[in-house]
Amino acid sequence: MASQEDVKHIEDCSVANALGTWVFSVAGALLAIPIGIKRKSLAPLVFFGTTGTMVDIILGISACEREHAERQMKILEQQQTSSDDAF
């Protein structure tokens, strides 16, 4: 039962981090608009927009993985402490 709660929390974390980061997406679009107007092309918008979105997603997933690793280390330390106390 506890593992299902952990899995649900990890999924919530990844969704929240993936949707919560938008800075690089906006920055990419803002950078691409003047370049696209100057070149009269939508290619910079596509390139910078997708690159910014990918950076946002990668940063969100990395933060979630870091939180999960810290949580797992705490659980492991608690288990080791309880097993040491048992002996």
N, C-alpha and C positions, 0 to 999 in steps of 0.2 A: 504494500500500500504506500509506503514512504517513497519507493522508487517512482511510482506513478506521479506523485506530487512533485518530485524533483524534475521529471521529464516535462510535466506541464509547465513548471516554472521556467525551464530552459527554453521551451517553445515561446512562452510569453516574452522572455527576455530578447530572443532573437527577433521576434516580430516588432517589439517596441523599439529596439535599437535600429532595425532596418528602416522603420517608418519615421523614427524620431530624428534622424539626421537628414538634413536637407541643405546644409550650408554649401557644400561643394556643387550640388546640382544647380542651385541658384547662381553661384559664382560662375560656373561654366556657361550658363545661359547668358548672364550679363556680359561675360567676356566675348561670347560668340556673336552677340547682336551687332556691335559695331564692326567687327571683322566681316561678318556676313554681308552687311550693308555695303562696305567698301568693296568687297569682291563680287557682290551681286550673286551670292550663292547661299544655299542652305547647308552646305557641307560643314562649315565651322559650327553651326548650331548642333548638327547631328554629332559631330566629333566631341565638342566640348560638353554638350549636354549628357551624352552617354558616358563619357569619361568621369564627369562629376558624379553621376549617379552610381557608377561602379565604385568610386572611392568612398562615397557615403555608405554603401552596402558593406564594403570590406571593413571599414572602420567600425561599423555597428556589430558585425559578426565577431571581429577581434575583441571588442569590449565584452561581448557576451561570453566568449570562450574564456577570457581572463577571469570574469566573475565566476564562471563554472569551475575553473581550476582552483581558485581560491576556496570555494565552497567545499570541493572535494578534499582539499588539503586539511581543512578544518575538521571534516568528518573523520578523515584518516587519523589525525592527531587525537581526536576524542576516543576513537576505537583503541588506539595504542595505549592511551592513558588508562582507559578502563581495563584493558587486558593486563597492564602492568600492575594495577591495583588488585586484580584478582589473584595474582601470584604473590 
